[in-house]
Amino acid sequence: MTHMMRAGATALALVACALPVTASAQQKVNQRHAVAPDFSFRVKGSVGTLRLTGWAKDSLAVTGALPAGVRMEVMIGGDGKSPARGAKMFIESPNDAVASGGSIEIRVPTRARVWIKAGTAVVEARDLEGGLDISVIGGSVTVVASPRELQVEAMDAGVTIDGTPAWLRAKTATGDVTVRGGSTDLALTTVSGTLRLEQGTVERARLESVTGDIHFMATPARGGDVTIDSHSGAIELALPRRGDFSLVAASITGAVRNRYDGTRVSPGREGRGAELAIEHGDSPRVSARSFKGTITVSVLGARP
């Protein structure tokens, strides 16, 4: 093959990566590209189901099917000669109803960093060790992985995380957030959804809600700091029977219930609300505060 023929073939291949997927019937998607182990990938658009999986290959694979009227582009960075270090993928649809019929599966190297921004979608991610940033409006987000960094933002979508990300941020408006596993640095925030932190050990943790309930059922690490705040949501705080910690729980106009030990609950300031202080050492520090919600302190793992 001459130099000009090889150049022409390369250019044709690069153009093919960016061709839109538009067909009168549902069309299969199958694109594969060589990428670097720490490859960065940005995904934007609406699709019914989006599955992201980390695998032990230095390649990007995008497969699935999209309905008629949906346009998709995968733009690969680099010179086309060496494995790409970055790429972008766009999915354009007339509306969410049309987009809901699509399903895309993406496979990236386990150390990749991925950003996903979607409308209403079912997003599932697993087996990733790099960084993951997910933003959706509705649908649901499920992460079964322990990436170095994990950030999830949603309006109405429920969020479920199974793993131990070193750095974790999850924020919703009305969606529930459930985390099963620990973290070195964790923050969960919601307006009216329910926050649940189950299992694992946390070093620095902050859980905040306006009206949503908060359930903390994990182990604070020695030297750690746990802060729980809610305006009117109920707070359930379950702590290990053994181990050192310093706890202060206070509700300005609500109640505090101690089901952990025999420490007496005291009236709040000005005779309103209630306060509870339990000292089992000076570390970790645990603080639970509410304006008018009820705070319940119990033993982790105990039957109700």
C-alpha angles and dihedrals in degrees: 000000000000123000091253092050092050091049091049092051091050092050091048091052092050092050091050090060090062099044112123120245104232121147138153089241133034108293130210118239121211120158128154130183138174111247140173120266091247093043119161120221131184121197123188131174145057125292133154097239129012119184120189121190132177116221139179095255131096093230143093118230123186116184138158140080135287129197126243113284094033119117123202132185130183112195115194120203127216134052097296092244101083130039111287119251094198144018142173130216127196128191116191122190134172090237143338092267091062093040092054090073093063129092125190130182119197126191121193136167111282091244094052123121114228134189119194125186117178142156113225110348146137103242121190124179130178145164097024126143103174123063130313129190119179127181122179139156103211140354118057141295123214122180121185101178145081105234122176089245128017127181125174127180123181140162106204101352122111116235126211122181124186111183146053109272111184091223119026134178124172124174132176140166102213102347123106120243122209122181121186108188140034137279141192093226119017136167126177121185134178141158102213105347125103120257119209126180110184133178127346133067126284128197102186117014135166124183120183136175139162102210101346123105121249126213118189112186105157140097119265110222121237108272090020132133124217122185124183122183134174134162099212107343121111116254122213113190119185117184132183116270092228128046139062124286142141116226132190118179121178136169116190097210102357135075134273119209122197113206093150102077142328097286110133122245110231129211114259127245116301089014094289128117124352142269135204128190122185119182118197095152129312100277138099101026118217124188127182120180135171135170098218107344125107118254119207121190117195143155116280110249095012119134115251 
